[in-house]
């Protein structure tokens, strides 16, 4: 089958539509239960939402949801977690995932268990104590476990700084012997897996065929990314070589499950689900007939650094002509835009970045830098729209006032 011919704008608008970012969020839910269902439905639609503890405003998972759901309440995620309707595990990275997909992650759990088992063995007396305490008293936060022993954790390879029980909790979580069942502020609540996952899903996980599970995982990846290509080392959220990734894509094209897309101006192909071709065709048709959009009415969104839309930096550059790097790990003196610079989405364009800090006690949001890319015509109308969006963003996250310390238009 010949590749489908399209434009950058049509493909990125299709992607934004599938990410629930093309249009303003729906009106606020009219009840707590309706909001709860809307959040769960959004997680199911996105397939997973990446977790990160950094909280310049709120953690990544909450900013991702708030960008898509009007009136989003962060407490809902914890409620869904504690009621075992979602679970946390490795997908694109550490992610929130619908609980019904627990069985297909069995190959991932087995792979991670093999990777960490020797480390668990090295601290087995501590790990055994942790398991026993959770069996008897769980769910419990990490602070409930006392230990004077310090070991090399995941992030302190030079000096042993990690509390042995905390390291045991992390290792046992990766091995899926325990799991996170709630959060109290920055504290995670742990419990044994057999008690906190529905029995029928545990049984399905025990019975599932590895090939079947990996196939389901690949399909989940396709639905999450929507626009993808084989150079992504995360393809299918499996450990595939470059050759295996290309072969997998070719196989799905031949079977008719995915379609190749040729984008004007790009020298490589992208791929989408064949079932998504109709929606891409709609954006293709509208692309040639779309009138100039009113800048005063463009939906403006501020996306956290690990938002689903930003998972592929190559895709951002190819479709949005936007070069993005999260500078949190860049030395402060070398940062250009700020350690939590959030891309600014205006309609179907990424136009710049804003680096926010929320002072919860003072109820004030400070934008340390508001940066607009040089090729953007930052008209007075667009400027006013961005300012209104900043005020709305601040208010939605608990700030009564907002200020901008520095603005930069151009590089």
Number of C-alpha atoms within 10 A of each C-alpha: 8 8 13 16 12 19 19 19 18 23 25 22 24 24 23 17 16 20 19 19 23 23 15 17 15 11 9 13 16 8 9 11 11 12 19 18 15 16 22 18 13 18 18 19 15 20 21 27 27 23 21 16 10 12 14 17 22 18 18 22 22 23 23 22 21 23 21 20 22 16 17 22 17 17 12 18 23 16 16 20 20 18 14 18 16 26 24 23 23 18 22 19 16 14 19 22 24 24 18 16 19 19 21 23 21 22 19 23 19 13 15 17 19 13 14 15 15 11 14 21 12 10 15 14 11 21 21 16 14 22 19 13 17 19 16 10 10 17 20 18 21 17 12 13 17 12 12 9 12 15 19 15 19 10 10 11 11 8 11 14 14 19 18 21 25 22 22 25 25 19 23 24 22 23 21 20 16 23 26 25 27 24 17 10 7 11 12 16 19 21 26 24 18 14 14 19 21 15 11 11 16 17 11 14 19 11 11 15 15 15 11 10 19 19 14 17 22 16 14 20 22 20 18 21 24 20 20 23 22 20 13 16 14 17 25 23 19 18 13 15 12 14 10 13 21 15 13 16 20 16 13 14 18 11 10 14 14 20 24 22 23 20 21 13 11 12 8 11 15 19 21 23 20 14 12 16 16 10 17 22 17 12 23 20 13 12 17 10 9 9 8 6 9 10 19 15 13 18 18 29 24 25 25 25 23 21 21 20 22 17 15 17 14 18 20 17 12 17 20 18 14 18 15 19 15 17 17 14 8 13 9 11 6 9 13 14 20 20 19 21 28 23 26 21 20 21 21 21 18 23 22 25 23 24 22 24 17 20 14 13 8 11 15 19 26 19 20 19 19 22 22 22 17 13 10 13 12 16 10 11 12 18 15 14 18 24 15 14 16 23 16 15 20 24 16 15 22 17 21 15 15 21 15 16 10 13 13 15 14 11 9
